[in-house]
Amino acid sequence: MTPAAAKPVDRQLPSEEARELLALTRDLVRNEVEPRAAEDEAAGRFPREVFGTLGEAGLLSLPYEEQHGGGGQPYEVYLQVLEELAAGWLAVGLGVSVHTLSCHALATFGTDAQRERWLPGMLGGEQLGAYCLSEPQSGSDAAALRTRADLDGEQYVVNGTKAWITHGGHADFYSTMARTGVDGARGISCLLVPGDSTGLSAAPPEHKMGMRSSPTAQIHFDGVRVDRDRLIGEEGQGFQIALSALDSGRLGIAACAIGVAQAALDLAVEYAGTRQQFGRPIAEFQGLSFMLADMATKVEAGRALYLAAARRRDAGMAFSKEAAMAKLFCTDAAMAVTTDAVQVLGGYGYTQDYAAERYMREAKVLQIVEGTNQIQRLVIGRHLTGR
């Protein structure tokens, strides 16, 4: 059974342009995203054409400067667009977040010449990006990565394997962290690798518990030659670039998590209001109404937390700690809310006739990607103790 269209969230937006943008997003979600989500997820189909539609609408470039083809929107607005997309289909919302993450290195650390040359194409809507940091043996310990990029004349020769790459095998470009120097964080650099490079290949996609429409695969670099002018930042600056991107990316994951949680809450409220037991809707029973109240409170608290962090980012303030807090709280909240939604629907919640079970499976991955929630707690603790 297709879930009912989500009820519009009452949002405080900074401009009329932002309100129109959210209205456009809701129309696209209702007409282009929600109708195909369940079927495509069941079949494991990647909705590449949906990203083309979003690109044509300008939704793949929102937080970047207009002079390079971006939307010029503050993060406060961009994240609310992500939330709406994820509420319709997490594979799409998360895909937009990953694309935005993959553009961060060039947009933030590239030279003017590099941005003028490549960024308009990356933000124009036709290209889709991927972010290559994790490896089979280096996930949370990203500074231990082994993929190497050795300079040979005016080209780097890249060898190694990246793991857990969203859009792996489908991306048009890969923002890739590779080792150009000594072991540890100081020896890592960032390269912008074209997706059609000779020697670059993707392994078969991972078979996942959820997010089956979002391809996740290992990427193999076998003597891939990358022009030296595709080095982003300085040699050895790659780990700094990676951490900067992850701070922003974690806010994207937080917004996606609240989108999934809102969708699950809407479904649970609708079901509880129509399901009759003992002669009245089950929403009238205190046990269910209290559960719904707790779910709604978690959603609102998570939204407030990620927006507060976004406003710090928009104001040019430090936001690393707040981003970790938002990612931690919002994804834990999504897991709790979606689990409770399954419980509200009872036996129906455990079947694929309703979207509740899909939301629950989708929520789980959000506690893992872009830094597990255990890593988020480590980041927050280090900020608190000044380490």
C-alpha positions in Angstrom: 0.0 0.0 0.0 1.4 3.4 -1.0 1.7 5.8 2.0 -0.5 8.8 2.1 1.1 12.1 1.1 2.9 13.7 4.0 1.2 16.6 5.7 3.1 19.8 5.0 5.3 20.7 7.9 4.7 24.2 9.3 8.2 25.8 8.7 9.8 29.1 9.4 11.6 30.0 6.2 13.8 33.1 5.7 12.4 34.3 2.4 9.6 34.1 -0.1 12.1 32.4 -2.5 12.7 29.7 0.1 8.9 29.1 0.5 8.5 28.7 -3.2 11.4 26.3 -3.3 9.9 24.2 -0.6 6.5 24.2 -2.5 8.3 23.1 -5.7 10.1 20.3 -3.7 6.8 19.0 -2.3 5.2 19.0 -5.8 8.1 17.0 -7.2 8.0 14.6 -4.2 4.3 14.0 -4.6 4.4 13.6 -8.4 7.8 12.2 -9.2 9.2 10.5 -6.1 6.6 9.0 -3.9 4.6 7.1 -6.6 7.6 4.9 -7.6 9.4 4.5 -4.3 8.0 1.2 -3.0 8.2 -0.6 -6.4 11.7 0.6 -7.2 12.9 -0.3 -3.7 11.5 -3.8 -4.0 13.2 -4.2 -7.4 16.4 -2.5 -6.4 16.2 0.0 -9.3 18.4 3.1 -9.1 16.2 6.1 -10.1 18.9 8.0 -12.1 16.2 9.9 -14.1 14.7 11.3 -10.9 18.1 13.0 -10.2 17.9 14.4 -13.7 14.5 15.9 -12.9 15.8 17.3 -9.6 18.8 18.7 -11.4 16.5 20.5 -14.0 14.7 22.0 -11.0 17.9 23.3 -9.5 17.8 21.0 -6.5 21.2 19.4 -6.9 23.1 22.6 -6.3 21.3 24.5 -3.7 24.0 25.5 -1.1 26.6 26.6 -3.6 27.3 30.0 -5.2 25.1 31.2 -8.1 28.2 32.4 -10.1 29.2 28.7 -10.6 25.6 27.4 -11.2 24.6 26.9 -7.6 21.3 27.9 -6.0 22.8 30.4 -3.6 20.6 29.1 -0.7 21.6 29.0 3.0 22.1 25.6 4.6 19.0 26.3 6.7 16.9 26.1 3.5 18.9 23.4 1.7 18.5 21.0 4.6 14.7 21.4 4.7 14.6 20.5 1.0 16.6 17.4 1.8 14.1 16.5 4.6 11.2 16.8 2.2 13.0 14.6 -0.4 13.9 12.0 2.2 10.4 11.9 3.5 9.3 10.9 0.1 12.1 8.4 -0.6 15.4 8.2 1.4 17.3 6.9 -1.6 16.6 10.2 -3.3 17.2 12.5 -0.3 20.4 10.7 0.7 21.5 10.8 -3.0 21.2 14.5 -3.1 23.1 14.8 0.2 25.9 12.7 -1.2 26.1 14.7 -4.4 26.3 17.9 -2.4 29.0 16.3 -0.3 31.0 15.3 -3.3 31.0 18.9 -4.6 32.2 20.4 -1.3 35.9 19.9 -1.8 36.1 21.7 -5.1 33.6 24.4 -4.1 35.4 25.1 -0.8 39.1 24.3 -1.4 39.5 24.6 -5.2 41.2 27.5 -6.9 39.2 30.0 -8.9 40.4 28.4 -12.1 39.3 24.9 -11.0 35.9 26.1 -9.9 35.3 28.0 -13.1 36.4 24.9 -15.1 34.5 22.1 -13.4 32.0 23.3 -10.8 29.3 24.5 -13.3 29.1 21.1 -14.8 29.0 19.4 -11.4 26.2 21.7 -10.3 24.3 21.9 -13.6 22.0 19.0 -12.8 23.2 16.5 -15.4 26.1 15.1 -13.4 26.0 13.0 -10.3 28.9 12.8 -7.8 30.3 10.3 -5.3 32.6 10.8 -2.3 35.4 8.3 -1.9 36.9 8.2 1.6 36.2 4.8 3.3 38.1 1.7 2.4 37.6 -2.0 3.3 40.1 -1.7 6.2 39.6 2.0 7.1 36.1 3.2 7.9 36.0 5.1 11.2 39.8 5.3 11.1 39.8 7.2 7.9 43.4 8.4 8.3 44.6 4.8 7.9 43.5 4.7 4.2 45.8 2.9 1.8 44.8 4.0 -1.7 47.8 5.7 -3.2 48.2 8.4 -5.8 51.8 8.6 -7.0 53.0 11.5 -9.1 54.3 10.6 -12.6 55.1 13.7 -14.5 52.0 15.8 -14.8 49.6 13.0 -13.7 48.9 11.1 -10.5 48.6 7.3 -10.9 46.0 6.0 -8.4 45.8 2.4 -7.1 43.6 1.0 -4.4 40.0 0.3 -3.4 37.3 2.4 -1.9 34.4 0.9 -0.1 30.8 1.8 0.7 30.6 4.3 -2.1 27.1 5.7 -2.7 26.5 6.0 -6.5 29.5 3.7 -7.0 29.5 2.7 -10.7 27.0 5.4 -11.6 28.7 8.6 -10.7 30.1 11.1 -13.2 32.9 12.2 -10.8 34.5 10.9 -7.6 36.0 13.2 -5.0 38.7 10.9 -3.9 41.0 10.9 -0.9 44.3 9.1 -1.6 47.7 8.8 0.0 50.4 11.0 -1.7 52.8 11.0 1.3 53.6 9.5 4.6 51.3 7.4 6.7 48.7 9.1 8.8 46.5 12.2 8.2 49.3 14.4 6.9 49.9 12.2 3.8 46.4 12.3 2.3 45.4 14.4 -0.7 42.1 15.1 -2.5 41.7 14.3 -6.3 38.7 15.0 -8.5 38.5 11.8 -10.6 36.3 11.6 -13.7 33.9 8.7 -13.6 34.9 7.5 -17.1 38.6 7.2 -16.2 40.5 4.2 -17.7 41.2 1.7 -14.9 38.3 2.8 -12.7 35.7 0.2 -12.1 32.9 -0.7 -9.7 32.3 -4.0 -8.0 28.8 -5.4 -7.9 26.5 -3.4 -5.6 26.2 -4.5 -1.9 23.1 -6.4 -1.0 21.7 -4.2 1.7 19.0 -4.4 4.4 17.4 -1.2 3.2 18.1 1.6 0.7 18.1 -1.0 -2.1 17.5 1.6 -4.8 20.7 3.5 -3.8 23.7 1.7 -5.3 26.5 1.2 -2.8 29.7 -0.5 -4.2 33.4 -0.8 -3.9 35.4 1.3 -6.4 38.6 -0.1 -7.8 41.5 2.2 -9.0 43.9 0.2 -11.2 46.5 2.6 -12.5 44.0 5.4 -12.9 45.8 8.4 -14.3 44.5 11.8 -13.0 45.9 15.1 -14.3 47.8 17.0 -11.7 45.6 20.0 -12.1 42.8 17.9 -10.6 44.5 18.0 -7.2 42.1 20.0 -4.9 43.9 22.0 -2.3 47.5 21.3 -1.5 49.2 17.9 -1.2 48.6 16.6 2.3 45.5 18.7 2.8 43.1 15.9 1.9 42.2 14.9 5.5 41.4 18.4 6.4 39.2 18.6 3.3 37.5 15.3 4.2 36.7 16.4 7.7 35.3 19.7 6.6 33.0 17.9 4.1 31.9 15.5 6.7 30.8 18.3 9.1 28.4 19.6 6.4 27.5 16.1 5.3 26.4 15.1 8.8 23.8 17.9 8.7 22.5 16.4 5.5 22.2 13.0 7.2 20.4 14.6 10.1 17.9 16.2 7.8 17.3 13.0 5.9 16.7 11.2 9.2 14.0 13.6 10.3 12.4 13.3 6.9 12.1 9.5 7.3 10.9 9.9 10.9 8.3 12.5 9.8 7.0 10.1 7.1 6.8 7.3 9.7 5.0 9.6 12.1 2.5 10.7 9.5 1.7 7.1 8.6 1.3 6.1 12.2 -1.0 9.0 13.0 -3.1 8.3 9.9 -3.4 4.6 10.7 -4.2 5.1 14.4 -6.9 7.6 13.5 -8.7 5.1 11.2 -8.0 1.7 12.7 -11.0 0.7 14.9 -10.7 -1.6 18.0 -13.3 -2.0 20.7 -15.6 0.4 18.9 -13.3 3.4 18.6 -10.0 4.5 16.8 -6.9 3.2 18.5 -5.5 6.7 18.6 -8.0 7.4 21.4 -6.3 4.8 23.7 -3.8 6.4 26.0 -1.1 3.9 25.3 -1.2 4.7 21.6 -1.7 8.5 22.0 1.3 8.7 24.4 3.5 6.8 21.9 2.5 9.1 19.1 3.2 12.1 21.3 6.7 10.9 22.1 7.3 10.2 18.4 6.2 13.7 17.4 8.4 15.3 20.1 11.5 13.4 18.9 10.8 14.7 15.3 10.4 18.3 16.4 13.4 18.2 18.6 15.6 16.7 15.9 14.4 19.3 13.4 15.2 22.1 15.8 18.7 20.7 16.5 19.7 20.4 12.8 18.4 23.8 12.0 20.2 25.4 14.9 23.5 23.8 13.6 22.7 25.0 10.0 22.2 28.5 11.2 25.6 28.5 12.9 27.1 27.3 9.6 25.3 30.0 7.7 26.6 32.6 10.1 30.2 31.5 9.6 30.5 30.1 13.2 32.1 26.8 14.2 29.5 24.0 13.9 31.5 20.7 14.1 30.2 19.8 17.5 26.7 20.8 16.7 26.8 18.8 13.5 27.8 15.7 15.4 25.1 16.3 17.9 22.5 16.7 15.2 23.6 13.6 13.3 23.6 11.6 16.5 20.2 12.8 17.9 18.3 12.8 14.6 19.4 9.4 13.4 18.7 7.8 16.8 15.3 9.6 16.8 14.6 8.2 13.4 15.4 4.7 14.5 13.1 5.0 17.5 10.3 6.7 15.7 10.2 4.2 12.8 10.4 1.3 15.2 7.4 2.7 17.1 5.5 3.3 13.8 5.8 -0.5 13.1 4.4 -1.1 16.6 1.5 1.2 16.1 0.5 -0.6 12.9 0.8 -4.0 14.7 0.9 -6.9 12.3 0.4 -4.7 9.3 3.6 -2.8 10.3 5.6 -5.9 9.8 4.3 -6.5 6.2 5.3 -4.8 3.0 1.7 -3.7 2.5 2.6 -0.5 4.4 5.8 1.6 4.2 6.5 1.4 8.0 8.8 -1.6 7.6 10.7 0.2 4.8 11.2 3.3 6.9 12.5 1.2 9.8 15.1 -0.5 7.5 16.1 2.8 6.0 16.5 4.5 9.4 19.1 1.9 10.5 21.7 2.9 8.0 21.6 6.5 9.0 23.1 5.6 12.4 26.1 4.2 10.5 26.9 6.4 7.5 29.1 9.5 7.6 30.5 8.5 10.9 28.8 6.0 13.2 26.9 7.4 16.1 29.7 6.0 18.4 32.1 8.3 16.4 29.7 11.2 16.9 29.8 10.7 20.6 33.6 10.6 20.4 33.6 13.9 18.5 31.3 15.6 20.9 33.2 14.4 23.9 36.5 15.7 22.5 34.9 19.1 22.0 33.6 19.1 25.5 37.0 18.2 27.0 39.0 20.5 24.7 41.0 17.7 23.1 
